[in-house]
Amino acid sequence: MRYEILDKTVCYQGFFRMERYQLRHQKFSGEWSRPVTRELLERGHAAAVLPYDPKTDCVVLIEQFRIGALTASGGAWLMEIVAGIIDAGETPRQVVIREAIEEAGCYITELVPLYDYLVSPGGTSEQIALFCGRTETTKVTHGAIHGLAGEDEDIRVHVMTLSKALALLSAGAIKSASAIIALQWLALNREVVRQHWSTG
């Protein structure tokens, strides 16, 4: 399957970049499509981590204001997991270790890679590298406020049992895709992870 870019224009350049493509692509029949126009939001790629303590069976979630959730049911403050944009020269692992400290005062000692997934491929190229990270929740302060002032971050930390987090998920109180995916993964793999990390 092939595609051909006929034209590409940058429509907007700010914190994000909006590009307009004119292209055509092969169809499943083998024929070529007619020229189509598509807009693409370029915002870079990100990495995210669900901090988990195998000893206490607790996770660390964060809560912050999100512009994209202004009209969402439940409001604009979302329960999420730690995440950040991958800067030039950084690896996804470096990003989640750094962001865990900045956003939650949480130190990650081991990482299990989960998935690399496309956030919304119908309109953005963003891809997230998702991890589960080992931490000690006894060293994380529930209710603490973190974030970088220079980035206008105002992030509240939540330490809770995995069971409570899964109850929030079942009740529809967690709407962030990365948090949903990571919590569901941990629910399926909890015992394997605890056994692996308890044996080192």
C-alpha angles and dihedrals in degrees: 000000000000139000134197126211109217098178139356127195132179105227098179136007119193131107083328128030125225117204130186119212130193109197147142130216140191116269124220088256089063093249123116122252121238114259110287132190121225132175118217128197110216112198102145127249129294143202128216136188137196106213110218132182111208092194097056095026088230133137133206118232128176132213126210145148116274123192091207090061097054093114097029120118108261094033140262098300109090134194105230145155125252113284143157145175116269107241124207111287094017128115122219089247092055090049097054093045090051095043093048089061094043097045103032111011084243126144118212116207102174135019134208113196111226114174143333106220139173112243100211111342093183089075114003137046093214115135125188126211104210127204143173110222132200116234142154108248092193085073094050119086114228111223095018118143118230141163138103115290090209089061093043091242119166107179127172119204123225122192113190142149116274088241091058092047090051090049089054089049092051090049091055094246093125112067104161111109097219092051092047093050095045094046092049090049092050092048088057096042104032098116094044091051094047092049093046095049094042090057094043 
